[in-house]
């Protein structure tokens, strides 16, 4: 764990090396956030990351969502699944699904992906598998625009927790 004042002294390259994975496979977010230093508070740091995403072009936002893994589907199979995603999905019990739950999750992932062209994203550290499955079913009724906005909101929540894991205030 690093102190906020240490974060402010990192070179841009060190900053990206340290925080490039906060937003799944998208170091460009850390590159943009680094330019907003020094951070006076953890909230300011989180906001710099979030602003980088919000100010990105629509195509880059969609690419960020698409960089996230399908829930439950790839654990132990996908070599690109980050250590953070593996741990987070495990914390919600997605690595211990019953055969029926696994089938339900896989079916919902498939329908969601087909409808929206992106994986379903939710901050699993703030949910249980029951909540996740219910949210997937409910969010299938959304429009693409609403769903993209919700996915980006969930990604910000994921990133905020990941930052808290790395930086001590």
C-alpha positions as a LaTeX table, in Angstrom:
\begin{tabular}{lrrr}
\hline
Residue & $x$ (\AA) & $y$ (\AA) & $z$ (\AA) \\
\hline
Unk1 & 0.00 & 0.00 & 0.00 \\
Unk2 & 1.23 & 3.45 & $-0.91$ \\
Unk3 & 0.63 & 6.84 & 0.69 \\
Unk4 & $-1.10$ & 9.51 & $-1.38$ \\
Unk5 & 1.92 & 11.79 & $-1.08$ \\
Unk6 & 4.05 & 8.99 & $-2.59$ \\
Unk7 & 1.60 & 8.70 & $-5.48$ \\
Unk8 & 2.16 & 12.37 & $-6.21$ \\
Unk9 & 5.94 & 11.87 & $-6.52$ \\
Unk10 & 5.83 & 8.98 & $-9.01$ \\
Unk11 & 7.10 & 9.65 & $-12.52$ \\
Unk12 & 4.38 & 9.41 & $-15.18$ \\
Unk13 & 5.77 & 6.00 & $-16.21$ \\
Unk14 & 5.80 & 4.73 & $-12.59$ \\
Unk15 & 2.27 & 6.03 & $-12.12$ \\
Unk16 & 1.02 & 4.08 & $-15.15$ \\
Unk17 & 2.96 & 0.97 & $-14.09$ \\
Unk18 & 1.35 & 1.19 & $-10.64$ \\
Unk19 & $-2.18$ & 2.16 & $-11.63$ \\
Unk20 & $-2.50$ & 1.07 & $-15.27$ \\
Unk21 & $-4.64$ & $-1.93$ & $-14.33$ \\
Unk22 & $-7.13$ & $-0.05$ & $-12.17$ \\
Unk23 & $-9.39$ & 0.21 & $-15.22$ \\
Unk24 & $-9.30$ & $-3.27$ & $-16.76$ \\
Unk25 & $-6.62$ & $-3.54$ & $-19.47$ \\
Unk26 & $-6.88$ & 0.23 & $-20.09$ \\
Unk27 & $-3.69$ & 2.01 & $-19.01$ \\
Unk28 & $-4.76$ & 5.09 & $-20.97$ \\
Unk29 & $-7.01$ & 6.00 & $-18.03$ \\
Unk30 & $-4.03$ & 6.12 & $-15.66$ \\
Unk31 & $-2.02$ & 8.09 & $-18.23$ \\
Unk32 & $-4.72$ & 10.76 & $-18.33$ \\
Unk33 & $-5.22$ & 10.77 & $-14.54$ \\
Unk34 & $-1.47$ & 11.22 & $-13.96$ \\
Unk35 & $-1.62$ & 14.64 & $-15.56$ \\
Unk36 & $-4.01$ & 15.85 & $-12.84$ \\
Unk37 & $-1.49$ & 15.42 & $-10.01$ \\
Unk38 & $-0.79$ & 16.37 & $-7.33$ \\
Unk39 & $-3.88$ & 14.93 & $-5.67$ \\
Unk40 & $-4.94$ & 16.65 & $-2.45$ \\
Unk41 & $-7.19$ & 13.74 & $-1.44$ \\
Unk42 & $-8.15$ & 10.23 & $-2.36$ \\
Unk43 & $-11.48$ & 11.56 & $-3.64$ \\
Unk44 & $-9.62$ & 13.89 & $-5.99$ \\
Unk45 & $-7.55$ & 10.97 & $-7.27$ \\
Unk46 & $-10.65$ & 8.84 & $-7.89$ \\
Unk47 & $-12.28$ & 11.79 & $-9.67$ \\
Unk48 & $-9.24$ & 12.25 & $-11.94$ \\
Unk49 & $-9.57$ & 8.64 & $-13.10$ \\
Unk50 & $-13.33$ & 8.94 & $-13.56$ \\
Unk51 & $-12.97$ & 12.23 & $-15.47$ \\
Unk52 & $-10.45$ & 10.61 & $-17.82$ \\
Unk53 & $-13.09$ & 8.06 & $-18.77$ \\
Unk54 & $-15.93$ & 10.59 & $-19.03$ \\
Unk55 & $-13.85$ & 12.82 & $-21.31$ \\
Unk56 & $-12.86$ & 9.98 & $-23.62$ \\
Unk57 & $-14.51$ & 9.54 & $-27.01$ \\
Unk58 & $-17.49$ & 7.18 & $-27.16$ \\
Unk59 & $-15.46$ & 4.54 & $-29.00$ \\
Unk60 & $-12.85$ & 4.48 & $-26.23$ \\
Unk61 & $-15.55$ & 4.21 & $-23.54$ \\
Unk62 & $-17.05$ & 1.23 & $-25.35$ \\
Unk63 & $-13.60$ & $-0.36$ & $-25.70$ \\
Unk64 & $-13.14$ & 0.06 & $-21.94$ \\
Unk65 & $-16.38$ & $-1.80$ & $-21.22$ \\
Unk66 & $-15.44$ & $-4.49$ & $-23.73$ \\
Unk67 & $-12.09$ & $-4.95$ & $-21.94$ \\
Unk68 & $-13.98$ & $-6.47$ & $-19.00$ \\
Unk69 & $-14.42$ & $-10.24$ & $-18.75$ \\
Unk70 & $-17.74$ & $-12.02$ & $-18.76$ \\
Unk71 & $-18.76$ & $-12.81$ & $-15.22$ \\
Unk72 & $-18.11$ & $-16.36$ & $-14.08$ \\
Unk73 & $-17.60$ & $-17.62$ & $-17.60$ \\
Unk74 & $-13.83$ & $-17.36$ & $-17.89$ \\
Unk75 & $-12.47$ & $-18.01$ & $-14.40$ \\
Unk76 & $-9.64$ & $-20.49$ & $-14.71$ \\
Unk77 & $-9.98$ & $-20.51$ & $-18.50$ \\
Unk78 & $-9.19$ & $-17.00$ & $-19.69$ \\
Unk79 & $-5.46$ & $-16.18$ & $-19.44$ \\
Unk80 & $-6.30$ & $-12.47$ & $-19.85$ \\
Unk81 & $-8.46$ & $-12.41$ & $-16.71$ \\
Unk82 & $-6.66$ & $-10.02$ & $-14.40$ \\
Unk83 & $-5.74$ & $-11.03$ & $-10.87$ \\
Unk84 & $-8.08$ & $-8.31$ & $-9.59$ \\
Unk85 & $-11.02$ & $-9.64$ & $-11.63$ \\
Unk86 & $-10.35$ & $-13.20$ & $-10.50$ \\
Unk87 & $-10.30$ & $-12.15$ & $-6.85$ \\
Unk88 & $-13.36$ & $-9.89$ & $-7.19$ \\
Unk89 & $-15.45$ & $-12.53$ & $-8.94$ \\
Unk90 & $-14.41$ & $-15.05$ & $-6.32$ \\
Unk91 & $-15.51$ & $-12.70$ & $-3.53$ \\
Unk92 & $-19.04$ & $-12.76$ & $-4.97$ \\
Unk93 & $-19.05$ & $-16.55$ & $-5.23$ \\
Unk94 & $-18.89$ & $-16.60$ & $-9.03$ \\
Unk95 & $-16.13$ & $-19.18$ & $-8.86$ \\
Unk96 & $-18.39$ & $-21.52$ & $-6.87$ \\
Unk97 & $-21.60$ & $-21.61$ & $-8.89$ \\
Unk98 & $-23.86$ & $-24.63$ & $-8.95$ \\
Unk99 & $-24.35$ & $-26.17$ & $-12.41$ \\
Unk100 & $-27.79$ & $-24.49$ & $-12.64$ \\
Unk101 & $-26.40$ & $-21.09$ & $-11.60$ \\
Unk102 & $-23.51$ & $-21.45$ & $-14.03$ \\
Unk103 & $-25.92$ & $-22.23$ & $-16.87$ \\
Unk104 & $-28.14$ & $-19.28$ & $-15.92$ \\
Unk105 & $-25.14$ & $-16.92$ & $-15.79$ \\
Unk106 & $-23.75$ & $-18.22$ & $-19.07$ \\
Unk107 & $-27.15$ & $-17.89$ & $-20.79$ \\
Unk108 & $-27.61$ & $-14.34$ & $-19.46$ \\
Unk109 & $-24.07$ & $-13.40$ & $-20.55$ \\
Unk110 & $-24.83$ & $-14.66$ & $-24.06$ \\
Unk111 & $-28.14$ & $-12.79$ & $-24.36$ \\
Unk112 & $-26.63$ & $-9.61$ & $-22.91$ \\
Unk113 & $-23.59$ & $-9.77$ & $-25.22$ \\
Unk114 & $-25.81$ & $-10.35$ & $-28.25$ \\
Unk115 & $-28.13$ & $-7.44$ & $-27.37$ \\
Unk116 & $-25.54$ & $-4.84$ & $-26.35$ \\
Unk117 & $-22.29$ & $-5.96$ & $-27.98$ \\
Unk118 & $-20.42$ & $-5.78$ & $-24.68$ \\
Unk119 & $-20.11$ & $-7.82$ & $-21.50$ \\
Unk120 & $-22.34$ & $-7.21$ & $-18.50$ \\
Unk121 & $-20.42$ & $-5.16$ & $-15.93$ \\
Unk122 & $-21.27$ & $-4.81$ & $-12.26$ \\
Unk123 & $-19.15$ & $-4.06$ & $-9.22$ \\
Unk124 & $-19.12$ & $-7.62$ & $-7.90$ \\
Unk125 & $-17.43$ & $-6.61$ & $-4.64$ \\
Unk126 & $-20.65$ & $-4.78$ & $-3.78$ \\
Unk127 & $-22.97$ & $-7.64$ & $-4.77$ \\
Unk128 & $-23.79$ & $-11.28$ & $-4.23$ \\
Unk129 & $-24.33$ & $-13.84$ & $-6.96$ \\
Unk130 & $-28.09$ & $-13.55$ & $-6.39$ \\
Unk131 & $-27.96$ & $-9.75$ & $-6.80$ \\
Unk132 & $-25.78$ & $-10.12$ & $-9.90$ \\
Unk133 & $-28.14$ & $-12.59$ & $-11.60$ \\
Unk134 & $-31.17$ & $-10.42$ & $-10.81$ \\
Unk135 & $-29.40$ & $-7.28$ & $-12.09$ \\
Unk136 & $-28.49$ & $-9.05$ & $-15.33$ \\
Unk137 & $-32.10$ & $-10.00$ & $-15.91$ \\
Unk138 & $-33.36$ & $-6.48$ & $-15.12$ \\
Unk139 & $-30.73$ & $-4.64$ & $-17.15$ \\
Unk140 & $-31.54$ & $-6.65$ & $-20.28$ \\
Unk141 & $-34.62$ & $-4.39$ & $-20.57$ \\
Unk142 & $-32.42$ & $-1.28$ & $-20.88$ \\
Unk143 & $-31.46$ & 0.56 & $-24.02$ \\
Unk144 & $-27.85$ & 0.51 & $-25.26$ \\
Unk145 & $-27.28$ & 4.12 & $-24.13$ \\
Unk146 & $-28.65$ & 3.52 & $-20.65$ \\
Unk147 & $-26.67$ & 0.30 & $-20.34$ \\
Unk148 & $-23.39$ & 1.86 & $-21.48$ \\
Unk149 & $-23.85$ & 4.63 & $-18.91$ \\
Unk150 & $-24.57$ & 2.05 & $-16.19$ \\
Unk151 & $-21.58$ & $-0.07$ & $-17.19$ \\
Unk152 & $-19.28$ & 2.97 & $-16.94$ \\
Unk153 & $-20.76$ & 3.82 & $-13.53$ \\
Unk154 & $-20.07$ & 0.26 & $-12.36$ \\
Unk155 & $-16.52$ & 0.44 & $-13.75$ \\
Unk156 & $-15.92$ & 3.62 & $-11.74$ \\
Unk157 & $-17.11$ & 1.78 & $-8.60$ \\
Unk158 & $-14.75$ & $-1.12$ & $-9.36$ \\
Unk159 & $-11.86$ & 1.28 & $-9.92$ \\
Unk160 & $-12.56$ & 3.24 & $-6.73$ \\
Unk161 & $-12.30$ & 0.04 & $-4.68$ \\
Unk162 & $-9.13$ & $-0.99$ & $-6.50$ \\
Unk163 & $-7.58$ & 2.42 & $-5.78$ \\
Unk164 & $-8.50$ & 2.09 & $-2.11$ \\
Unk165 & $-6.66$ & $-1.24$ & $-2.09$ \\
Unk166 & $-3.50$ & 0.43 & $-3.39$ \\
Unk167 & $-3.46$ & 3.87 & $-1.74$ \\
Unk168 & $-3.58$ & 4.73 & 1.93 \\
Unk169 & $-5.03$ & 8.11 & 2.84 \\
\hline
\end{tabular}
